[in-house]
Amino acid sequence: SFASIRTMSSKVIFNAGMTCEGCSGAITRILKKVPGVEDINCDLEPEKVEDRTVTVTGAGLDADDMLAKLEKWAAAAGKTVSLKSKMAT
């Protein structure tokens, strides 16, 4: 059956220098346009800005493409962003 055939799901985590809901909202809008993205979770809880993360889950995710898009946002917003990890789930 077709139900048993599925694209491998993956999770990509970025460190992003988000300082407010505006930052996380911008990141969410950018990543929602990327093919395969199913869920985006921005964590603003850590006290240190550099410890704040964006976790993206979906199918067939291109971490490099997402990072390039986030780097454009970071440059324009004067923020930092980096790839923390990527894994198949």
Summary of the structure (lengths in Angstrom):
residues: 89
radius of gyration: 13.5
end to end distance: 21.7
largest distance: 49.3
contacts: 248
relative contact order: 0.31
helix: 37%
strand: 34%
